[in-house]
Amino acid sequence: MDAGAGTGHYLADVLQAVDGGIGVAFDVSKHAVRRAARAHPRLGAFVADVWRPLPIRSGVADVVMDVFAPRNSAEFRRVLRPGGAVVVVTPAPAHLSPLVEDLGLLSVDEDKERRLARGMEGFTEVERRSITFDMELDRDGITEVVRMGPSAWHTDPAELAGRIAGYIARDTATPSGAPTKPRKVKTQAAFHLSIFETVSQARIIP
Ligand SMILES: C[S@@+](CC[C@H](N)C(=O)[O-])C[C@H]1O[C@@H](n2cnc3c(N)ncnc32)[C@H](O)[C@@H]1O
């Protein structure tokens, strides 16, 4: 099960990597769910709010994944089969740096790690990986990553587009005023991938 699955991109990759198996994606956005439903032949998708009881039987999910989306640990525990696991991906403070600072976007709360552990009541984190890689983004790429983040909800879209255009144009004007080739901006992806098991079954992986 993929909670807050968006377009179902990651769940489709997981299904591609395993033989058989069925994936269910849900999201509060019906537009996202429409896309997710078409992401893979073995994927079903439905609209649901993670904060409400999910229309899924208890004890049936092998894995619950949650990528950059809200988590409801009580519901995740209920739908997991015994021995199942939750995979959570969260942004690290350095995610999209220096774009976040340069564009004045909302940054990752430094306390998020502690809140994540608190928010997974009844689970123990048995494995954690930190993943970082560099990206070079043009204007479209910047617009896409900004639209995926929290600033898209809290900032006027026209204002955000203006900020991105100004940022891109910053170094592209030559002394004659003619623009040079489209600028690409270096930024980094930085996130944590954690695996949680229910407290009763957890075996700590060294
Ligand atoms: C940053 S996007 C991540 C989407 C997807 N997991 C991915 O990584 O591509 C967060 C997703 O959570 C969904 N979401 C936000 N609040 C939700 C809620 N209360 N219940 C279900 N989905 C929610 C949003 O609609 C959005 O698709």
The ligand as an SDF file (V2000), in Angstrom:
LIG
                    3D

 27 29  0  0  0  0  0  0  0  0999 V2000
    4.8670   15.5210   -1.8040 C   0  0  0  0  0  0  0  0  0  0  0  0
    3.5370   14.6020   -2.4710 S   0  0  0  0  0  0  0  0  0  0  0  0
    4.2750   12.9700   -2.5790 C   0  0  0  0  0  0  0  0  0  0  0  0
    3.5770   12.1100   -3.5760 C   0  0  0  0  0  0  0  0  0  0  0  0
    4.2430   10.7320   -3.8040 C   0  0  0  0  0  0  0  0  0  0  0  0
    4.3350    9.9570   -2.5940 N   0  0  0  0  0  0  0  0  0  0  0  0
    5.6040   10.9210   -4.4270 C   0  0  0  0  0  0  0  0  0  0  0  0
    6.6120   10.8510   -3.7010 O   0  0  0  0  0  0  0  0  0  0  0  0
    5.6700   11.1530   -5.6340 O   0  0  0  0  0  0  0  0  0  0  0  0
    2.4490   14.4190   -1.0590 C   0  0  0  0  0  0  0  0  0  0  0  0
    1.1760   13.6810   -1.4150 C   0  0  0  0  0  0  0  0  0  0  0  0
    0.4120   13.4730   -0.2360 O   0  0  0  0  0  0  0  0  0  0  0  0
   -0.9500   13.6800   -0.5450 C   0  0  0  0  0  0  0  0  0  0  0  0
   -1.6590   13.9850    0.6970 N   0  0  0  0  0  0  0  0  0  0  0  0
   -1.5790   15.1160    1.4430 C   0  0  0  0  0  0  0  0  0  0  0  0
   -2.4040   15.0430    2.5050 N   0  0  0  0  0  0  0  0  0  0  0  0
   -3.0340   13.8370    2.4300 C   0  0  0  0  0  0  0  0  0  0  0  0
   -4.0070   13.1850    3.2180 C   0  0  0  0  0  0  0  0  0  0  0  0
   -4.5080   13.7610    4.3210 N   0  0  0  0  0  0  0  0  0  0  0  0
   -4.4400   11.9560    2.8600 N   0  0  0  0  0  0  0  0  0  0  0  0
   -3.9440   11.3650    1.7300 C   0  0  0  0  0  0  0  0  0  0  0  0
   -3.0190   11.9300    0.9300 N   0  0  0  0  0  0  0  0  0  0  0  0
   -2.5540   13.1490    1.2690 C   0  0  0  0  0  0  0  0  0  0  0  0
   -0.9190   14.8370   -1.5300 C   0  0  0  0  0  0  0  0  0  0  0  0
   -2.1220   14.9090   -2.2850 O   0  0  0  0  0  0  0  0  0  0  0  0
    0.2990   14.4800   -2.3670 C   0  0  0  0  0  0  0  0  0  0  0  0
   -0.0300   13.6760   -3.4820 O   0  0  0  0  0  0  0  0  0  0  0  0
  1  2  1  0
  2  3  1  0
  2 10  1  0
  3  4  1  0
  4  5  1  0
  5  6  1  0
  5  7  1  0
  7  8  2  0
  7  9  1  0
 10 11  1  0
 11 12  1  0
 11 26  1  0
 12 13  1  0
 13 14  1  0
 13 24  1  0
 14 15  1  0
 14 23  1  0
 15 16  2  0
 16 17  1  0
 17 18  1  0
 17 23  2  0
 18 19  1  0
 18 20  2  0
 20 21  1  0
 21 22  2  0
 22 23  1  0
 24 25  1  0
 24 26  1  0
 26 27  1  0
M  CHG  2   2   1   9  -1
M  END
$$$$
